Amino acid sequence: MKWIAENLRKVREKRPLVQNITNFVVMNTTANALLAIGASPVMAHAKEELEDMLRIANALVVNIGTLDEWWISSMEKAVKIASELKKPIVLDPVGAGATKLRTQTALKLLEAGEIAILRGNFGEIKALLGEHGKTRGVDSAGYDKEEALNLALTAAKEFNTTVAVTGPIDYISNGKKVFVVENGHPMLGKVTGTGCIVTALMGAFVAIDEPLRASTSALAVFGIVAEKAYEEAPYPGSFHVKLYDWLYRVDEALIEEKVKVREIEP
């Protein structure tokens, strides 16, 4: 999978501008993660500037973590504008299944424009496919690797997009092909916002490659980063800091050495 390392190089060469309409919890976190890997973040959500900002952005990331009526309206408008401008969109349906508002908002956004990548955990993607009430907060509601594979395939076909179901093993599908990513570390579950980080990174990668390879690249790179961070810092606080350090330090040689990605038959 040499294209994963090549995609990292392209991100750093092109420094894509990634517009984020994201939640209050992770604004600083995801902005710093994008900077560390070599991309350029902008955290803009005012409806009055969406069109101007999206004209210069290379990708849009929408994260529904902290919703209210105003934010929902801004997100819907941004998705419509980005679709018209042919800018790739990444959607993170944070907490879908926990409340009707979250599930319905995510589904509205999927209908509002052309979503390039839908990235969620097991419970969130399952909720969007009709199994409500399975998500506690933003935590994944259980995990079954065979069902995760089926969820990725089914959701990709249902929503006509590339779907990444993340968990102990990540499954990514566009409905025709499936990639499996086995990089990562359980400590990611002890720090808030790590799923949001990888969603933001997908925004950087989808600005330089098609959605299936872009989302796979982001997950593989961040998984390797987490493994290296844990080697140096096996506790949540210092681990969080080391994630930024290794996003900055990860290179093509390390990716080729550590990557655990394979393609499987759907």
C-alpha positions, 0 to 999 in steps of 0.5 A: 500500500505504497499510496498511503505513504505517498498520500502523506507526502502529498498532504505535506507538499500541498498543505490543503486548506480544510474548513471545519464546522466542528464541535466546541470540545475538539476545535483546538484539538483538531486544528492542532492535529491538522497543523501537525500533519502538515495541512492548514485548518480553518474553523469557520461556521458563520453562515455569512462567510461560508461561501467565501471560505468554501471557495478557497478551501480544499475540503469541508469537514462537518462534525455534529458533536455539539448541536443547536438550531443555529449550528444545524442550519450552518452545517446544512448550508455549508454542505449544499455550498460545498457540493455546488463547488465540488469540494469533498465533504467529510461527515462525522455523525457524532453520537448518532443514535443517542438522540433523535436530533443527532440521528436526524441531523446526520441523515439530513446532512447526508441528503443535503449534498454529496458527502464524500466520506462518512466516518463513524464508530460502530454504534453511530453507523448502525444508528444511521441504518435504523438501529436507534438507541444503541449509543451511549454519549459518543462511545461506540455501542459494542463492536463486532468485526463481522457486523462492522464489515457489513455495516460499512458495505451496507451504509456505503450502498445506502448513502452512496458514499465511502463509509469508514466504520472505526473501532478496534479494526477499521473497515472502509468501503465504497460499496464495491471495495473494502479496506481493513486497517488494523493499526491503532491502540486502545489508549485512543479510547481514553482521550476525548476527540481522537475520532474527531481527529481522524475525521479532520485528517480525512479532510486533508487526505480527501483533498489530494486523493479519492475518498476510499484511499483518502479515508484509509490513508488517514486511518492508517497514518493515525493508527501508526501515530497512536502506536508510536505515541503509546510507546513513549507515553502510556498514560492519557495526558502525555499520550494526547500530547505525543499524538501531536508530536508523532503526527508531525514526525511520522514519515513515509519510512515509518508508514511502510514499516508499520502499516497494517492495511489489506484489501478484502473481498466484499 
